[in-house]
Each structure stands twice: as C-alpha cells, then as structure tokens.
C-alpha cells in the first residue's frame, strides 16, 4: 500500500535539484529580459514569441524536474526580471512603454505562470501504483 503525500516525512532536496532550480530561475530571468525586448521590437509576432518562450520554459521546467517547483522557479526569475525592468531610472528612462503590448506581455506572462504551475505534474509518493483496498 502506498501512503498519502501528507503522511510522508519531508525530504531535503538534493544538491543537484537545488542547482537545477537555481538554473531555471536564472533562465527565467533571461527569458523575461529577452521577452521584454522582443515584444516591443517586433510587435505582433514578438509578443507571441515572448509569451510562447515564457510558457514553454515554465511548463518545460515543471516536466523536467517532475514537480511544480520546476515550474515555479523560472516563474520567480521571470517576475523579478520583469518587475525590475518596469521601474523607471532616475534619468527618466524605462524599458516598457505605455502601449497595450506591454500590458499584454505583463498580464499574459502572469496568466501563463499560473496556468503552467497548475498544469505541471505534482510529485507523486513512492511506492506501489495499487489502489487502496485492492
């Protein structure tokens, strides 16, 4: 019989898994910066390319690490990079314009983050695949 996820003790993540999560977070920041530049440069197709790249990274990270933490790590890197890019500098320069494409990129990326973190596979308990009581 397999135990419930709640009944299992918490396990420390391995060093390799922590390195993979850190790498995914850094890759999420890179995708956020690249998406911010591409979505404004090639407006209609650049926006779709930026959102597709972000969604692919978010969902791919979840499947690569076989858990929701693999999807959340690049989301955190993406959000930090995009939030830092939305702040204006003391000189008055900023990267995001006030156009609709920037808002679609920000809100669409956040919606993709929620969707991909939800669709990513959850970690399953170890043990038999038998149903209880059979």
Secondary structure as a PSIPRED ss2 file (coil, helix, strand):
# PSIPRED VFORMAT (PSIPRED V4.0)

   1 X C   1.000  0.000  0.000
   2 X C   1.000  0.000  0.000
   3 X C   1.000  0.000  0.000
   4 X C   1.000  0.000  0.000
   5 X H   0.000  1.000  0.000
   6 X H   0.000  1.000  0.000
   7 X H   0.000  1.000  0.000
   8 X C   1.000  0.000  0.000
   9 X C   1.000  0.000  0.000
  10 X C   1.000  0.000  0.000
  11 X C   1.000  0.000  0.000
  12 X C   1.000  0.000  0.000
  13 X C   1.000  0.000  0.000
  14 X C   1.000  0.000  0.000
  15 X H   0.000  1.000  0.000
  16 X H   0.000  1.000  0.000
  17 X H   0.000  1.000  0.000
  18 X H   0.000  1.000  0.000
  19 X H   0.000  1.000  0.000
  20 X H   0.000  1.000  0.000
  21 X H   0.000  1.000  0.000
  22 X H   0.000  1.000  0.000
  23 X H   0.000  1.000  0.000
  24 X H   0.000  1.000  0.000
  25 X H   0.000  1.000  0.000
  26 X H   0.000  1.000  0.000
  27 X H   0.000  1.000  0.000
  28 X H   0.000  1.000  0.000
  29 X H   0.000  1.000  0.000
  30 X H   0.000  1.000  0.000
  31 X H   0.000  1.000  0.000
  32 X H   0.000  1.000  0.000
  33 X H   0.000  1.000  0.000
  34 X H   0.000  1.000  0.000
  35 X H   0.000  1.000  0.000
  36 X H   0.000  1.000  0.000
  37 X H   0.000  1.000  0.000
  38 X H   0.000  1.000  0.000
  39 X H   0.000  1.000  0.000
  40 X H   0.000  1.000  0.000
  41 X H   0.000  1.000  0.000
  42 X C   1.000  0.000  0.000
  43 X H   0.000  1.000  0.000
  44 X H   0.000  1.000  0.000
  45 X H   0.000  1.000  0.000
  46 X H   0.000  1.000  0.000
  47 X H   0.000  1.000  0.000
  48 X H   0.000  1.000  0.000
  49 X H   0.000  1.000  0.000
  50 X H   0.000  1.000  0.000
  51 X H   0.000  1.000  0.000
  52 X H   0.000  1.000  0.000
  53 X H   0.000  1.000  0.000
  54 X H   0.000  1.000  0.000
  55 X H   0.000  1.000  0.000
  56 X H   0.000  1.000  0.000
  57 X H   0.000  1.000  0.000
  58 X H   0.000  1.000  0.000
  59 X H   0.000  1.000  0.000
  60 X H   0.000  1.000  0.000
  61 X H   0.000  1.000  0.000
  62 X H   0.000  1.000  0.000
  63 X H   0.000  1.000  0.000
  64 X H   0.000  1.000  0.000
  65 X H   0.000  1.000  0.000
  66 X C   1.000  0.000  0.000
  67 X C   1.000  0.000  0.000
  68 X C   1.000  0.000  0.000
  69 X H   0.000  1.000  0.000
  70 X H   0.000  1.000  0.000
  71 X H   0.000  1.000  0.000
  72 X H   0.000  1.000  0.000
  73 X H   0.000  1.000  0.000
  74 X H   0.000  1.000  0.000
  75 X H   0.000  1.000  0.000
  76 X H   0.000  1.000  0.000
  77 X H   0.000  1.000  0.000
  78 X H   0.000  1.000  0.000
  79 X H   0.000  1.000  0.000
  80 X H   0.000  1.000  0.000
  81 X H   0.000  1.000  0.000
  82 X H   0.000  1.000  0.000
  83 X H   0.000  1.000  0.000
  84 X H   0.000  1.000  0.000
  85 X H   0.000  1.000  0.000
  86 X H   0.000  1.000  0.000
  87 X C   1.000  0.000  0.000
  88 X C   1.000  0.000  0.000
  89 X C   1.000  0.000  0.000
  90 X C   1.000  0.000  0.000
  91 X C   1.000  0.000  0.000
  92 X C   1.000  0.000  0.000
  93 X C   1.000  0.000  0.000
  94 X C   1.000  0.000  0.000
  95 X C   1.000  0.000  0.000
  96 X C   1.000  0.000  0.000
  97 X C   1.000  0.000  0.000
  98 X C   1.000  0.000  0.000
  99 X C   1.000  0.000  0.000
 100 X H   0.000  1.000  0.000
 101 X H   0.000  1.000  0.000
 102 X H   0.000  1.000  0.000
 103 X H   0.000  1.000  0.000
 104 X H   0.000  1.000  0.000
 105 X H   0.000  1.000  0.000
 106 X H   0.000  1.000  0.000
 107 X H   0.000  1.000  0.000
 108 X H   0.000  1.000  0.000
 109 X H   0.000  1.000  0.000
 110 X H   0.000  1.000  0.000
 111 X H   0.000  1.000  0.000
 112 X H   0.000  1.000  0.000
 113 X H   0.000  1.000  0.000
 114 X H   0.000  1.000  0.000
 115 X H   0.000  1.000  0.000
 116 X H   0.000  1.000  0.000
 117 X H   0.000  1.000  0.000
 118 X H   0.000  1.000  0.000
 119 X H   0.000  1.000  0.000
 120 X C   1.000  0.000  0.000
 121 X C   1.000  0.000  0.000
 122 X C   1.000  0.000  0.000
 123 X C   1.000  0.000  0.000
 124 X C   1.000  0.000  0.000
 125 X C   1.000  0.000  0.000
 126 X C   1.000  0.000  0.000
 127 X C   1.000  0.000  0.000
 128 X C   1.000  0.000  0.000
 129 X C   1.000  0.000  0.000
 130 X C   1.000  0.000  0.000
 131 X C   1.000  0.000  0.000
 132 X C   1.000  0.000  0.000
 133 X C   1.000  0.000  0.000
 134 X C   1.000  0.000  0.000
